[in-house]
Amino acid sequence: MHNYLQTQVGIRVKNLRAAEEISQERFANKIGMDRTYLASIEAGRRNVTLRNLAKIADGFNLTLAEFFEEISSKNARV
């Protein structure tokens, strides 16, 4: 079962990637991550580690704080 925060992280990654007009495969290669793992993050099926979140944020030239600016934990159920 997907939880709210996982879903929001996935949406954030997908939106950032779409804004840069970069494919999952290309972005995954850029940050040294498997494309299927990235796809599962975007789908909200993966409870991603902080290390991998840092890789993703770095790939978008964002700090972790900037990455999470668009994510509300107000309704998070963990």
N, CA, C, O and CB atoms as a CASP TS submission, in Angstrom:
PFRMAT TS
TARGET T0000
AUTHOR 0000-0000-0000
METHOD Language model
MODEL 1
PARENT N/A
ATOM      1  N   MET     1       0.841  -1.200   0.000  1.00  0.00           N
ATOM      2  CA  MET     1       0.000   0.000   0.000  1.00  0.00           C
ATOM      3  C   MET     1       0.878   1.253   0.000  1.00  0.00           C
ATOM      4  O   MET     1       1.846   1.346   0.755  1.00  0.00           O
ATOM      5  CB  MET     1      -0.952   0.004   1.228  1.00  0.00           C
ATOM      6  N   HIS     2       0.538   2.178  -0.828  1.00  0.00           N
ATOM      7  CA  HIS     2       1.309   3.412  -0.924  1.00  0.00           C
ATOM      8  C   HIS     2       0.897   4.328   0.216  1.00  0.00           C
ATOM      9  O   HIS     2      -0.272   4.367   0.599  1.00  0.00           O
ATOM     10  CB  HIS     2       1.098   4.108  -2.302  1.00  0.00           C
ATOM     11  N   ASN     3       1.854   5.060   0.753  1.00  0.00           N
ATOM     12  CA  ASN     3       1.456   6.056   1.738  1.00  0.00           C
ATOM     13  C   ASN     3       1.565   7.450   1.124  1.00  0.00           C
ATOM     14  O   ASN     3       2.175   7.637   0.071  1.00  0.00           O
ATOM     15  CB  ASN     3       2.329   5.949   3.016  1.00  0.00           C
ATOM     16  N   TYR     4       0.979   8.387   1.783  1.00  0.00           N
ATOM     17  CA  TYR     4       0.880   9.753   1.264  1.00  0.00           C
ATOM     18  C   TYR     4       2.246  10.340   0.931  1.00  0.00           C
ATOM     19  O   TYR     4       2.436  10.893  -0.153  1.00  0.00           O
ATOM     20  CB  TYR     4       0.171  10.644   2.271  1.00  0.00           C
ATOM     21  N   LEU     5       3.197  10.225   1.852  1.00  0.00           N
ATOM     22  CA  LEU     5       4.508  10.833   1.649  1.00  0.00           C
ATOM     23  C   LEU     5       5.256  10.194   0.483  1.00  0.00           C
ATOM     24  O   LEU     5       5.880  10.903  -0.307  1.00  0.00           O
ATOM     25  CB  LEU     5       5.336  10.720   2.917  1.00  0.00           C
ATOM     26  N   GLN     6       5.205   8.877   0.362  1.00  0.00           N
ATOM     27  CA  GLN     6       5.830   8.201  -0.768  1.00  0.00           C
ATOM     28  C   GLN     6       5.226   8.689  -2.081  1.00  0.00           C
ATOM     29  O   GLN     6       5.943   8.934  -3.052  1.00  0.00           O
ATOM     30  CB  GLN     6       5.671   6.677  -0.640  1.00  0.00           C
ATOM     31  N   THR     7       3.912   8.827  -2.101  1.00  0.00           N
ATOM     32  CA  THR     7       3.228   9.301  -3.300  1.00  0.00           C
ATOM     33  C   THR     7       3.656  10.721  -3.640  1.00  0.00           C
ATOM     34  O   THR     7       3.909  11.028  -4.805  1.00  0.00           O
ATOM     35  CB  THR     7       1.711   9.237  -3.113  1.00  0.00           C
ATOM     36  N   GLN     8       3.740  11.593  -2.635  1.00  0.00           N
ATOM     37  CA  GLN     8       4.125  12.988  -2.869  1.00  0.00           C
ATOM     38  C   GLN     8       5.560  13.100  -3.360  1.00  0.00           C
ATOM     39  O   GLN     8       5.851  13.920  -4.231  1.00  0.00           O
ATOM     40  CB  GLN     8       3.951  13.804  -1.594  1.00  0.00           C
ATOM     41  N   VAL     9       6.459  12.292  -2.816  1.00  0.00           N
ATOM     42  CA  VAL     9       7.847  12.284  -3.283  1.00  0.00           C
ATOM     43  C   VAL     9       7.886  11.853  -4.749  1.00  0.00           C
ATOM     44  O   VAL     9       8.586  12.457  -5.561  1.00  0.00           O
ATOM     45  CB  VAL     9       8.726  11.338  -2.407  1.00  0.00           C
ATOM     46  N   GLY    10       7.141  10.818  -5.077  1.00  0.00           N
ATOM     47  CA  GLY    10       7.098  10.340  -6.460  1.00  0.00           C
ATOM     48  C   GLY    10       6.592  11.391  -7.421  1.00  0.00           C
ATOM     49  O   GLY    10       7.152  11.575  -8.501  1.00  0.00           O
ATOM     50  N   ILE    11       5.541  12.078  -7.035  1.00  0.00           N
ATOM     51  CA  ILE    11       4.978  13.146  -7.866  1.00  0.00           C
ATOM     52  C   ILE    11       6.001  14.269  -8.050  1.00  0.00           C
ATOM     53  O   ILE    11       6.146  14.815  -9.144  1.00  0.00           O
ATOM     54  CB  ILE    11       3.676  13.701  -7.234  1.00  0.00           C
ATOM     55  N   ARG    12       6.700  14.603  -6.981  1.00  0.00           N
ATOM     56  CA  ARG    12       7.710  15.673  -7.047  1.00  0.00           C
ATOM     57  C   ARG    12       8.826  15.298  -8.026  1.00  0.00           C
ATOM     58  O   ARG    12       9.239  16.118  -8.846  1.00  0.00           O
ATOM     59  CB  ARG    12       8.305  15.951  -5.639  1.00  0.00           C
ATOM     60  N   VAL    13       9.311  14.060  -7.936  1.00  0.00           N
ATOM     61  CA  VAL    13      10.369  13.611  -8.843  1.00  0.00           C
ATOM     62  C   VAL    13       9.874  13.655 -10.291  1.00  0.00           C
ATOM     63  O   VAL    13      10.557  14.163 -11.180  1.00  0.00           O
ATOM     64  CB  VAL    13      10.835  12.180  -8.473  1.00  0.00           C
ATOM     65  N   LYS    14       8.686  13.118 -10.505  1.00  0.00           N
ATOM     66  CA  LYS    14       8.133  13.077 -11.862  1.00  0.00           C
ATOM     67  C   LYS    14       7.948  14.483 -12.427  1.00  0.00           C
ATOM     68  O   LYS    14       8.265  14.727 -13.591  1.00  0.00           O
ATOM     69  CB  LYS    14       6.794  12.330 -11.870  1.00  0.00           C
ATOM     70  N   ASN    15       7.441  15.403 -11.619  1.00  0.00           N
ATOM     71  CA  ASN    15       7.229  16.779 -12.081  1.00  0.00           C
ATOM     72  C   ASN    15       8.541  17.492 -12.392  1.00  0.00           C
ATOM     73  O   ASN    15       8.644  18.204 -13.390  1.00  0.00           O
ATOM     74  CB  ASN    15       6.456  17.567 -11.035  1.00  0.00           C
ATOM     75  N   LEU    16       9.541  17.298 -11.535  1.00  0.00           N
ATOM     76  CA  LEU    16      10.846  17.913 -11.792  1.00  0.00           C
ATOM     77  C   LEU    16      11.467  17.357 -13.064  1.00  0.00           C
ATOM     78  O   LEU    16      12.037  18.099 -13.863  1.00  0.00           O
ATOM     79  CB  LEU    16      11.790  17.688 -10.605  1.00  0.00           C
ATOM     80  N   ARG    17      11.355  16.058 -13.244  1.00  0.00           N
ATOM     81  CA  ARG    17      11.911  15.409 -14.435  1.00  0.00           C
ATOM     82  C   ARG    17      11.199  15.895 -15.697  1.00  0.00           C
ATOM     83  O   ARG    17      11.833  16.155 -16.720  1.00  0.00           O
ATOM     84  CB  ARG    17      11.797  13.874 -14.318  1.00  0.00           C
ATOM     85  N   ALA    18       9.881  16.012 -15.610  1.00  0.00           N
ATOM     86  CA  ALA    18       9.098  16.494 -16.753  1.00  0.00           C
ATOM     87  C   ALA    18       9.466  17.944 -17.083  1.00  0.00           C
ATOM     88  O   ALA    18       9.542  18.319 -18.253  1.00  0.00           O
ATOM     89  CB  ALA    18       7.581  16.379 -16.459  1.00  0.00           C
ATOM     90  N   ALA    19       9.690  18.748 -16.057  1.00  0.00           N
ATOM     91  CA  ALA    19      10.059  20.149 -16.282  1.00  0.00           C
ATOM     92  C   ALA    19      11.395  20.263 -17.008  1.00  0.00           C
ATOM     93  O   ALA    19      11.616  21.198 -17.777  1.00  0.00           O
ATOM     94  CB  ALA    19      10.124  20.902 -14.951  1.00  0.00           C
ATOM     95  N   GLU    20      12.275  19.312 -16.759  1.00  0.00           N
ATOM     96  CA  GLU    20      13.576  19.300 -17.441  1.00  0.00           C
ATOM     97  C   GLU    20      13.524  18.544 -18.765  1.00  0.00           C
ATOM     98  O   GLU    20      14.512  18.478 -19.497  1.00  0.00           O
ATOM     99  CB  GLU    20      14.634  18.678 -16.538  1.00  0.00           C
ATOM    100  N   GLU    21      12.360  17.976 -19.058  1.00  0.00           N
ATOM    101  CA  GLU    21      12.160  17.213 -20.298  1.00  0.00           C
ATOM    102  C   GLU    21      13.230  16.142 -20.468  1.00  0.00           C
ATOM    103  O   GLU    21      13.879  16.050 -21.510  1.00  0.00           O
ATOM    104  CB  GLU    21      12.165  18.151 -21.511  1.00  0.00           C
ATOM    105  N   ILE    22      13.400  15.335 -19.422  1.00  0.00           N
ATOM    106  CA  ILE    22      14.378  14.265 -19.436  1.00  0.00           C
ATOM    107  C   ILE    22      13.669  12.941 -19.142  1.00  0.00           C
ATOM    108  O   ILE    22      12.806  12.875 -18.267  1.00  0.00           O
ATOM    109  CB  ILE    22      15.509  14.535 -18.407  1.00  0.00           C
ATOM    110  N   SER    23      14.029  11.914 -19.859  1.00  0.00           N
ATOM    111  CA  SER    23      13.384  10.616 -19.675  1.00  0.00           C
ATOM    112  C   SER    23      13.821   9.976 -18.358  1.00  0.00           C
ATOM    113  O   SER    23      14.846  10.342 -17.782  1.00  0.00           O
ATOM    114  CB  SER    23      13.709   9.683 -20.854  1.00  0.00           C
ATOM    115  N   GLN    24      13.027   9.019 -17.898  1.00  0.00           N
ATOM    116  CA  GLN    24      13.403   8.266 -16.708  1.00  0.00           C
ATOM    117  C   GLN    24      14.769   7.627 -16.887  1.00  0.00           C
ATOM    118  O   GLN    24      15.623   7.698 -16.004  1.00  0.00           O
ATOM    119  CB  GLN    24      12.356   7.196 -16.394  1.00  0.00           C
ATOM    120  N   GLU    25      14.964   7.006 -18.036  1.00  0.00           N
ATOM    121  CA  GLU    25      16.221   6.301 -18.282  1.00  0.00           C
ATOM    122  C   GLU    25      17.411   7.251 -18.253  1.00  0.00           C
ATOM    123  O   GLU    25      18.437   6.961 -17.638  1.00  0.00           O
ATOM    124  CB  GLU    25      16.167   5.579 -19.622  1.00  0.00           C
ATOM    125  N   ARG    26      17.267   8.358 -18.908  1.00  0.00           N
ATOM    126  CA  ARG    26      18.368   9.321 -18.961  1.00  0.00           C
ATOM    127  C   ARG    26      18.671   9.908 -17.583  1.00  0.00           C
ATOM    128  O   ARG    26      19.834  10.049 -17.206  1.00  0.00           O
ATOM    129  CB  ARG    26      18.038  10.444 -19.944  1.00  0.00           C
ATOM    130  N   PHE    27      17.616  10.250 -16.830  1.00  0.00           N
ATOM    131  CA  PHE    27      17.825  10.810 -15.498  1.00  0.00           C
ATOM    132  C   PHE    27      18.425   9.758 -14.572  1.00  0.00           C
ATOM    133  O   PHE    27      19.344  10.056 -13.809  1.00  0.00           O
ATOM    134  CB  PHE    27      16.500  11.343 -14.918  1.00  0.00           C
ATOM    135  N   ALA    28      17.918   8.538 -14.632  1.00  0.00           N
ATOM    136  CA  ALA    28      18.450   7.457 -13.798  1.00  0.00           C
ATOM    137  C   ALA    28      19.938   7.252 -14.079  1.00  0.00           C
ATOM    138  O   ALA    28      20.730   7.102 -13.149  1.00  0.00           O
ATOM    139  CB  ALA    28      17.670   6.144 -14.045  1.00  0.00           C
ATOM    140  N   ASN    29      20.314   7.246 -15.341  1.00  0.00           N
ATOM    141  CA  ASN    29      21.732   7.113 -15.698  1.00  0.00           C
ATOM    142  C   ASN    29      22.549   8.279 -15.163  1.00  0.00           C
ATOM    143  O   ASN    29      23.669   8.094 -14.688  1.00  0.00           O
ATOM    144  CB  ASN    29      21.895   7.019 -17.216  1.00  0.00           C
ATOM    145  N   LYS    30      21.987   9.475 -15.241  1.00  0.00           N
ATOM    146  CA  LYS    30      22.674  10.685 -14.772  1.00  0.00           C
ATOM    147  C   LYS    30      23.019  10.594 -13.289  1.00  0.00           C
ATOM    148  O   LYS    30      24.079  11.054 -12.866  1.00  0.00           O
ATOM    149  CB  LYS    30      21.806  11.922 -15.028  1.00  0.00           C
ATOM    150  N   ILE    31      22.121   9.998 -12.497  1.00  0.00           N
ATOM    151  CA  ILE    31      22.339   9.955 -11.046  1.00  0.00           C
ATOM    152  C   ILE    31      22.827   8.591 -10.560  1.00  0.00           C
ATOM    153  O   ILE    31      22.974   8.381  -9.356  1.00  0.00           O
ATOM    154  CB  ILE    31      21.058  10.316 -10.325  1.00  0.00           C
ATOM    155  N   GLY    32      23.077   7.669 -11.481  1.00  0.00           N
ATOM    156  CA  GLY    32      23.599   6.358 -11.095  1.00  0.00           C
ATOM    157  C   GLY    32      22.580   5.467 -10.420  1.00  0.00           C
ATOM    158  O   GLY    32      22.894   4.770  -9.455  1.00  0.00           O
ATOM    159  N   MET    33      21.365   5.490 -10.925  1.00  0.00           N
ATOM    160  CA  MET    33      20.269   4.715 -10.348  1.00  0.00           C
ATOM    161  C   MET    33      19.634   3.871 -11.444  1.00  0.00           C
ATOM    162  O   MET    33      19.611   4.281 -12.605  1.00  0.00           O
ATOM    163  CB  MET    33      19.211   5.645  -9.679  1.00  0.00           C
ATOM    164  N   ASP    34      19.128   2.715 -11.094  1.00  0.00           N
ATOM    165  CA  ASP    34      18.439   1.870 -12.054  1.00  0.00           C
ATOM    166  C   ASP    34      17.107   2.514 -12.448  1.00  0.00           C
ATOM    167  O   ASP    34      16.402   3.051 -11.594  1.00  0.00           O
ATOM    168  CB  ASP    34      18.213   0.455 -11.471  1.00  0.00           C
ATOM    169  N   ARG    35      16.764   2.460 -13.735  1.00  0.00           N
ATOM    170  CA  ARG    35      15.537   3.095 -14.215  1.00  0.00           C
ATOM    171  C   ARG    35      14.300   2.508 -13.556  1.00  0.00           C
ATOM    172  O   ARG    35      13.363   3.245 -13.250  1.00  0.00           O
ATOM    173  CB  ARG    35      15.430   2.956 -15.723  1.00  0.00           C
ATOM    174  N   THR    36      14.273   1.193 -13.328  1.00  0.00           N
ATOM    175  CA  THR    36      13.083   0.585 -12.727  1.00  0.00           C
ATOM    176  C   THR    36      12.913   1.019 -11.268  1.00  0.00           C
ATOM    177  O   THR    36      11.792   1.144 -10.775  1.00  0.00           O
ATOM    178  CB  THR    36      13.167  -0.948 -12.813  1.00  0.00           C
ATOM    179  N   TYR    37      14.035   1.246 -10.589  1.00  0.00           N
ATOM    180  CA  TYR    37      13.975   1.763  -9.218  1.00  0.00           C
ATOM    181  C   TYR    37      13.406   3.178  -9.219  1.00  0.00           C
ATOM    182  O   TYR    37      12.550   3.515  -8.402  1.00  0.00           O
ATOM    183  CB  TYR    37      15.378   1.745  -8.559  1.00  0.00           C
ATOM    184  N   LEU    38      13.893   4.001 -10.146  1.00  0.00           N
ATOM    185  CA  LEU    38      13.373   5.369 -10.264  1.00  0.00           C
ATOM    186  C   LEU    38      11.881   5.352 -10.593  1.00  0.00           C
ATOM    187  O   LEU    38      11.114   6.136 -10.035  1.00  0.00           O
ATOM    188  CB  LEU    38      14.146   6.152 -11.347  1.00  0.00           C
ATOM    189  N   ALA    39      11.472   4.469 -11.490  1.00  0.00           N
ATOM    190  CA  ALA    39      10.053   4.360 -11.854  1.00  0.00           C
ATOM    191  C   ALA    39       9.208   3.988 -10.642  1.00  0.00           C
ATOM    192  O   ALA    39       8.099   4.497 -10.482  1.00  0.00           O
ATOM    193  CB  ALA    39       9.860   3.317 -12.971  1.00  0.00           C
ATOM    194  N   SER    40       9.719   3.110  -9.791  1.00  0.00           N
ATOM    195  CA  SER    40       8.947   2.711  -8.607  1.00  0.00           C
ATOM    196  C   SER    40       8.863   3.848  -7.586  1.00  0.00           C
ATOM    197  O   SER    40       7.891   3.942  -6.837  1.00  0.00           O
ATOM    198  CB  SER    40       9.575   1.467  -7.955  1.00  0.00           C
ATOM    199  N   ILE    41       9.878   4.706  -7.559  1.00  0.00           N
ATOM    200  CA  ILE    41       9.818   5.904  -6.705  1.00  0.00           C
ATOM    201  C   ILE    41       8.729   6.835  -7.223  1.00  0.00           C
ATOM    202  O   ILE    41       7.885   7.308  -6.462  1.00  0.00           O
ATOM    203  CB  ILE    41      11.199   6.641  -6.667  1.00  0.00           C
ATOM    204  N   GLU    42       8.759   7.091  -8.525  1.00  0.00           N
ATOM    205  CA  GLU    42       7.771   7.990  -9.124  1.00  0.00           C
ATOM    206  C   GLU    42       6.354   7.470  -8.953  1.00  0.00           C
ATOM    207  O   GLU    42       5.415   8.258  -8.840  1.00  0.00           O
ATOM    208  CB  GLU    42       8.068   8.189 -10.598  1.00  0.00           C
ATOM    209  N   ALA    43       6.188   6.161  -8.932  1.00  0.00           N
ATOM    210  CA  ALA    43       4.858   5.561  -8.765  1.00  0.00           C
ATOM    211  C   ALA    43       4.431   5.513  -7.292  1.00  0.00           C
ATOM    212  O   ALA    43       3.308   5.112  -6.985  1.00  0.00           O
ATOM    213  CB  ALA    43       4.843   4.146  -9.356  1.00  0.00           C
ATOM    214  N   GLY    44       5.320   5.919  -6.386  1.00  0.00           N
ATOM    215  CA  GLY    44       4.986   5.919  -4.968  1.00  0.00           C
ATOM    216  C   GLY    44       5.033   4.541  -4.338  1.00  0.00           C
ATOM    217  O   GLY    44       4.480   4.331  -3.258  1.00  0.00           O
ATOM    218  N   ARG    45       5.688   3.596  -5.004  1.00  0.00           N
ATOM    219  CA  ARG    45       5.766   2.232  -4.482  1.00  0.00           C
ATOM    220  C   ARG    45       7.040   1.971  -3.684  1.00  0.00           C
ATOM    221  O   ARG    45       7.214   0.881  -3.138  1.00  0.00           O
ATOM    222  CB  ARG    45       5.676   1.247  -5.617  1.00  0.00           C
ATOM    223  N   ARG    46       7.916   2.942  -3.612  1.00  0.00           N
ATOM    224  CA  ARG    46       9.221   2.733  -2.998  1.00  0.00           C
ATOM    225  C   ARG    46       9.402   3.689  -1.827  1.00  0.00           C
ATOM    226  O   ARG    46       9.191   4.894  -1.959  1.00  0.00           O
ATOM    227  CB  ARG    46      10.348   2.925  -4.032  1.00  0.00           C
ATOM    228  N   ASN    47       9.792   3.145  -0.687  1.00  0.00           N
ATOM    229  CA  ASN    47      10.146   3.970   0.464  1.00  0.00           C
ATOM    230  C   ASN    47      11.625   4.304   0.307  1.00  0.00           C
ATOM    231  O   ASN    47      12.490   3.595   0.821  1.00  0.00           O
ATOM    232  CB  ASN    47       9.847   3.233   1.845  1.00  0.00           C
ATOM    233  N   VAL    48      11.901   5.367  -0.394  1.00  0.00           N
ATOM    234  CA  VAL    48      13.249   5.723  -0.832  1.00  0.00           C
ATOM    235  C   VAL    48      14.116   6.166   0.345  1.00  0.00           C
ATOM    236  O   VAL    48      13.638   6.829   1.266  1.00  0.00           O
ATOM    237  CB  VAL    48      13.190   6.832  -1.885  1.00  0.00           C
ATOM    238  N   THR    49      15.394   5.791   0.305  1.00  0.00           N
ATOM    239  CA  THR    49      16.328   6.155   1.368  1.00  0.00           C
ATOM    240  C   THR    49      16.768   7.609   1.239  1.00  0.00           C
ATOM    241  O   THR    49      16.640   8.216   0.176  1.00  0.00           O
ATOM    242  CB  THR    49      17.549   5.234   1.344  1.00  0.00           C
ATOM    243  N   LEU    50      17.281   8.155   2.322  1.00  0.00           N
ATOM    244  CA  LEU    50      17.809   9.519   2.281  1.00  0.00           C
ATOM    245  C   LEU    50      18.973   9.622   1.303  1.00  0.00           C
ATOM    246  O   LEU    50      19.113  10.630   0.610  1.00  0.00           O
ATOM    247  CB  LEU    50      18.254   9.965   3.679  1.00  0.00           C
ATOM    248  N   ARG    51      19.796   8.602   1.243  1.00  0.00           N
ATOM    249  CA  ARG    51      20.928   8.615   0.310  1.00  0.00           C
ATOM    250  C   ARG    51      20.420   8.745  -1.130  1.00  0.00           C
ATOM    251  O   ARG    51      20.956   9.532  -1.911  1.00  0.00           O
ATOM    252  CB  ARG    51      21.786   7.325   0.470  1.00  0.00           C
ATOM    253  N   ASN    52      19.394   7.977  -1.476  1.00  0.00           N
ATOM    254  CA  ASN    52      18.849   8.059  -2.836  1.00  0.00           C
ATOM    255  C   ASN    52      18.087   9.353  -3.069  1.00  0.00           C
ATOM    256  O   ASN    52      18.094   9.879  -4.182  1.00  0.00           O
ATOM    257  CB  ASN    52      17.936   6.876  -3.109  1.00  0.00           C
ATOM    258  N   LEU    53      17.432   9.874  -2.045  1.00  0.00           N
ATOM    259  CA  LEU    53      16.789  11.188  -2.181  1.00  0.00           C
ATOM    260  C   LEU    53      17.833  12.264  -2.444  1.00  0.00           C
ATOM    261  O   LEU    53      17.596  13.182  -3.229  1.00  0.00           O
ATOM    262  CB  LEU    53      15.976  11.533  -0.912  1.00  0.00           C
ATOM    263  N   ALA    54      18.983  12.154  -1.794  1.00  0.00           N
ATOM    264  CA  ALA    54      20.060  13.119  -2.012  1.00  0.00           C
ATOM    265  C   ALA    54      20.577  13.022  -3.443  1.00  0.00           C
ATOM    266  O   ALA    54      20.864  14.045  -4.066  1.00  0.00           O
ATOM    267  CB  ALA    54      21.208  12.887  -1.009  1.00  0.00           C
ATOM    268  N   LYS    55      20.701  11.801  -3.973  1.00  0.00           N
ATOM    269  CA  LYS    55      21.121  11.621  -5.369  1.00  0.00           C
ATOM    270  C   LYS    55      20.129  12.300  -6.317  1.00  0.00           C
ATOM    271  O   LYS    55      20.520  12.981  -7.265  1.00  0.00           O
ATOM    272  CB  LYS    55      21.245  10.112  -5.712  1.00  0.00           C
ATOM    273  N   ILE    56      18.850  12.101  -6.043  1.00  0.00           N
ATOM    274  CA  ILE    56      17.802  12.684  -6.887  1.00  0.00           C
ATOM    275  C   ILE    56      17.853  14.207  -6.816  1.00  0.00           C
ATOM    276  O   ILE    56      17.848  14.882  -7.845  1.00  0.00           O
ATOM    277  CB  ILE    56      16.406  12.174  -6.458  1.00  0.00           C
ATOM    278  N   ALA    57      17.902  14.746  -5.591  1.00  0.00           N
ATOM    279  CA  ALA    57      17.963  16.203  -5.433  1.00  0.00           C
ATOM    280  C   ALA    57      19.192  16.773  -6.136  1.00  0.00           C
ATOM    281  O   ALA    57      19.100  17.786  -6.829  1.00  0.00           O
ATOM    282  CB  ALA    57      17.982  16.584  -3.939  1.00  0.00           C
ATOM    283  N   ASP    58      20.345  16.121  -5.958  1.00  0.00           N
ATOM    284  CA  ASP    58      21.573  16.570  -6.627  1.00  0.00           C
ATOM    285  C   ASP    58      21.407  16.549  -8.144  1.00  0.00           C
ATOM    286  O   ASP    58      21.902  17.434  -8.843  1.00  0.00           O
ATOM    287  CB  ASP    58      22.765  15.686  -6.217  1.00  0.00           C
ATOM    288  N   GLY    59      20.710  15.538  -8.643  1.00  0.00           N
ATOM    289  CA  GLY    59      20.490  15.434 -10.084  1.00  0.00           C
ATOM    290  C   GLY    59      19.695  16.597 -10.641  1.00  0.00           C
ATOM    291  O   GLY    59      19.811  16.932 -11.820  1.00  0.00           O
ATOM    292  N   PHE    60      18.890  17.209  -9.793  1.00  0.00           N
ATOM    293  CA  PHE    60      18.114  18.387 -10.197  1.00  0.00           C
ATOM    294  C   PHE    60      18.765  19.685  -9.720  1.00  0.00           C
ATOM    295  O   PHE    60      18.179  20.762  -9.830  1.00  0.00           O
ATOM    296  CB  PHE    60      16.686  18.293  -9.650  1.00  0.00           C
ATOM    297  N   ASN    61      19.991  19.570  -9.186  1.00  0.00           N
ATOM    298  CA  ASN    61      20.721  20.728  -8.639  1.00  0.00           C
ATOM    299  C   ASN    61      19.935  21.417  -7.521  1.00  0.00           C
ATOM    300  O   ASN    61      19.884  22.644  -7.435  1.00  0.00           O
ATOM    301  CB  ASN    61      21.026  21.740  -9.756  1.00  0.00           C
ATOM    302  N   LEU    62      19.322  20.585  -6.666  1.00  0.00           N
ATOM    303  CA  LEU    62      18.564  21.086  -5.538  1.00  0.00           C
ATOM    304  C   LEU    62      19.168  20.551  -4.242  1.00  0.00           C
ATOM    305  O   LEU    62      19.777  19.482  -4.227  1.00  0.00           O
ATOM    306  CB  LEU    62      17.078  20.689  -5.658  1.00  0.00           C
ATOM    307  N   THR    63      18.995  21.298  -3.160  1.00  0.00           N
ATOM    308  CA  THR    63      19.298  20.748  -1.844  1.00  0.00           C
ATOM    309  C   THR    63      18.112  19.876  -1.447  1.00  0.00           C
ATOM    310  O   THR    63      17.048  19.953  -2.062  1.00  0.00           O
ATOM    311  CB  THR    63      19.570  21.886  -0.776  1.00  0.00           C
ATOM    312  N   LEU    64      18.290  19.058  -0.433  1.00  0.00           N
ATOM    313  CA  LEU    64      17.152  18.270   0.059  1.00  0.00           C
ATOM    314  C   LEU    64      16.039  19.187   0.534  1.00  0.00           C
ATOM    315  O   LEU    64      14.863  18.899   0.311  1.00  0.00           O
ATOM    316  CB  LEU    64      17.589  17.332   1.201  1.00  0.00           C
ATOM    317  N   ALA    65      16.395  20.286   1.185  1.00  0.00           N
ATOM    318  CA  ALA    65      15.371  21.232   1.652  1.00  0.00           C
ATOM    319  C   ALA    65      14.566  21.786   0.475  1.00  0.00           C
ATOM    320  O   ALA    65      13.341  21.879   0.548  1.00  0.00           O
ATOM    321  CB  ALA    65      16.024  22.390   2.440  1.00  0.00           C
ATOM    322  N   GLU    66      15.247  22.151  -0.598  1.00  0.00           N
ATOM    323  CA  GLU    66      14.552  22.664  -1.788  1.00  0.00           C
ATOM    324  C   GLU    66      13.672  21.588  -2.409  1.00  0.00           C
ATOM    325  O   GLU    66      12.559  21.868  -2.854  1.00  0.00           O
ATOM    326  CB  GLU    66      15.564  23.177  -2.827  1.00  0.00           C
ATOM    327  N   PHE    67      14.175  20.356  -2.437  1.00  0.00           N
ATOM    328  CA  PHE    67      13.388  19.255  -2.993  1.00  0.00           C
ATOM    329  C   PHE    67      12.070  19.116  -2.240  1.00  0.00           C
ATOM    330  O   PHE    67      11.020  18.929  -2.855  1.00  0.00           O
ATOM    331  CB  PHE    67      14.182  17.934  -2.935  1.00  0.00           C
ATOM    332  N   PHE    68      12.119  19.205  -0.907  1.00  0.00           N
ATOM    333  CA  PHE    68      10.923  19.001  -0.090  1.00  0.00           C
ATOM    334  C   PHE    68      10.030  20.223   0.045  1.00  0.00           C
ATOM    335  O   PHE    68       8.955  20.129   0.637  1.00  0.00           O
ATOM    336  CB  PHE    68      11.324  18.555   1.259  1.00  0.00           C
ATOM    337  N   GLU    69      10.446  21.370  -0.489  1.00  0.00           N
ATOM    338  CA  GLU    69       9.627  22.588  -0.384  1.00  0.00           C
ATOM    339  C   GLU    69       8.227  22.401  -0.951  1.00  0.00           C
ATOM    340  O   GLU    69       7.276  22.985  -0.431  1.00  0.00           O
ATOM    341  CB  GLU    69      10.311  23.737  -1.100  1.00  0.00           C
ATOM    342  N   GLU    70       8.080  21.620  -1.979  1.00  0.00           N
ATOM    343  CA  GLU    70       6.790  21.426  -2.640  1.00  0.00           C
ATOM    344  C   GLU    70       5.964  20.292  -2.032  1.00  0.00           C
ATOM    345  O   GLU    70       4.856  20.013  -2.490  1.00  0.00           O
ATOM    346  CB  GLU    70       7.010  21.154  -4.103  1.00  0.00           C
ATOM    347  N   ILE    71       6.501  19.644  -1.007  1.00  0.00           N
ATOM    348  CA  ILE    71       5.838  18.476  -0.431  1.00  0.00           C
ATOM    349  C   ILE    71       5.302  18.829   0.942  1.00  0.00           C
ATOM    350  O   ILE    71       6.046  19.273   1.817  1.00  0.00           O
ATOM    351  CB  ILE    71       6.803  17.272  -0.345  1.00  0.00           C
ATOM    352  N   SER    72       4.026  18.630   1.121  1.00  0.00           N
ATOM    353  CA  SER    72       3.394  18.887   2.404  1.00  0.00           C
ATOM    354  C   SER    72       3.281  17.586   3.186  1.00  0.00           C
ATOM    355  O   SER    72       2.818  16.574   2.659  1.00  0.00           O
ATOM    356  CB  SER    72       2.006  19.531   2.214  1.00  0.00           C
ATOM    357  N   SER    73       3.703  17.617   4.435  1.00  0.00           N
ATOM    358  CA  SER    73       3.535  16.453   5.288  1.00  0.00           C
ATOM    359  C   SER    73       2.295  16.592   6.159  1.00  0.00           C
ATOM    360  O   SER    73       2.051  15.770   7.043  1.00  0.00           O
ATOM    361  CB  SER    73       4.771  16.249   6.158  1.00  0.00           C
ATOM    362  N   LYS    74       1.525  17.620   5.908  1.00  0.00           N
ATOM    363  CA  LYS    74       0.336  17.931   6.707  1.00  0.00           C
ATOM    364  C   LYS    74      -0.592  16.704   6.822  1.00  0.00           C
ATOM    365  O   LYS    74      -1.115  16.412   7.898  1.00  0.00           O
ATOM    366  CB  LYS    74      -0.429  19.123   6.081  1.00  0.00           C
ATOM    367  N   ASN    75      -0.783  16.004   5.714  1.00  0.00           N
ATOM    368  CA  ASN    75      -1.671  14.853   5.714  1.00  0.00           C
ATOM    369  C   ASN    75      -0.924  13.535   5.669  1.00  0.00           C
ATOM    370  O   ASN    75      -1.502  12.500   5.334  1.00  0.00           O
ATOM    371  CB  ASN    75      -2.611  14.936   4.556  1.00  0.00           C
ATOM    372  N   ALA    76       0.367  13.567   6.007  1.00  0.00           N
ATOM    373  CA  ALA    76       1.186  12.347   5.904  1.00  0.00           C
ATOM    374  C   ALA    76       0.721  11.302   6.915  1.00  0.00           C
ATOM    375  O   ALA    76       0.467  11.584   8.086  1.00  0.00           O
ATOM    376  CB  ALA    76       2.684  12.674   6.129  1.00  0.00           C
ATOM    377  N   ARG    77       0.627  10.098   6.401  1.00  0.00           N
ATOM    378  CA  ARG    77       0.320   8.955   7.254  1.00  0.00           C
ATOM    379  C   ARG    77       1.474   7.990   7.083  1.00  0.00           C
ATOM    380  O   ARG    77       1.587   7.323   6.054  1.00  0.00           O
ATOM    381  CB  ARG    77      -1.072   8.286   6.890  1.00  0.00           C
ATOM    382  N   VAL    78       2.329   7.913   8.087  1.00  0.00           N
ATOM    383  CA  VAL    78       3.517   7.054   7.986  1.00  0.00           C
ATOM    384  C   VAL    78       3.387   5.819   8.825  1.00  0.00           C
ATOM    385  O   VAL    78       4.298   4.992   8.851  1.00  0.00           O
ATOM    386  CB  VAL    78       4.755   7.808   8.395  1.00  0.00           C
TER
END
